[in-house]
Amino acid sequence: MLPLALLLLAAAFPAPSQPVSGPPTAEAAVPTAEAAVPAAAPLVPALATAWPVGTRRPRVTRGWEPPASAYGPGHRGVDLATAAGAPVRAVAAGRVSFAGRVAGRGVVSVALAGTALRTTYEPVTATVRAGDEVAAGDRVGTVEATGGHCVRPCLHWGLLSGETYLDPLSLLPPWLRSTGPSRLLPLTEPPPGTGTGHLR
């Protein structure tokens, strides 16, 4: 009878396949590589054909400083030196998704055509309305004299994919990013027919 009772107990209470209690193993304590690596930022196509202010490369007074967390400190865009009243232009084609005031500042947001991206411009007095289609270079507003976070008038230019902030400068192709004011360079070769390398 005793062996039969033991068999019934074993069937009713099978041995656990893993320890029920005890310290975690080294493998359980170490996160996997997938868990430790944050999701990669979406690729940004270099589709801009113009800077949002100025006719040439404006001075970047403060660059993009991505925050470590959703509500952490940082700078979620770039500040471009400009003058109050300067025209603000769409850097690429799209549809105006917002034009109005947020926390006392004028804001224009443009959803870029064929992408999940949108650009933001502030502080701006809008000359467009939500739903308007804009082409690259079209005027969307003018820089407001006050309401920004710069000491002197500036345009804060942002880029988002969903709720994720990205570097708006990544929209610029290399040739546009490096465009600066023209300057004269010294001659390194003599003009044709002079026979000398010195200009007199």
Residue, then its C-alpha position, 0 to 999 in steps of 0.5 A: m500500500l505504501p508504494l501506491a500511496l507514494l505514486l498517488l502523491a507524486a502524480a498529484f504534486p509533480a516536481p517543478s521544472q524550475p526552482v520555485s525560489g532562490p536567488p536569480t541566476a546571472e543570466a536573469a540578472v543581466p538584461t539582453a542586448e535587445a533590451a539594453v539598446p534603445a530603438a533607433a531614430p528613424l532615418v531622415p531624408a535630406l529633402a530640404t531645398a532651402w533654409p527656413v530663414g535667410t537666403r544663405r546659411p544662417r548662423v546656428t545660435r544653439g544646436w539640437e541637444p536631444p533629451a535623455s528622456a521624454y521630459g528630460p532637459g535638452h533642446r528639441g530643435v535648432d535656433l537660427a539667428t535672424a531679424a524680427g519680421a524676417p520671412v519664414r519659409a517651408v524647407a520642403a513641400g507639405r501641408v500645414s498641420f497647425a498655425g496658431r498660438v501655443a503658450g503665447r508663441g506663434v507656431v506653424s507646423v508643416a507635415l512633409a509630403g510623402t513622409a511621417l515627418r513634420t517641421t515646426y517653426e516658432p515664434v512665428t506670425a503665421t501667413v498660412r492656415a491649417g490645411d494649406e498646401v505649401a511648396a518648398g520655399d513658400r512663405v509660412g509666416t514672419v519671425e515675431a520680435t518676442g516670445g522666443h527663448c533667444v536673447r536676440p530674435c531667432l527662429h526655433w526650427g524643429l523636426l518630429s516623427g510622431e512624438t519623437y524629436l529629431d535634428p532638423l539639420s538632417l533634412l538639409p543635403p550637404w551642399l545646402r548645409s555648407t552654403g555660406p556667404s560668397r567670398l573672394l579667394p586669392l588667385t593661385e594661377p596667373p591670368p592667361g597671357t600675363g606670363t607672371g604669377h604676380l599681379r601688379 
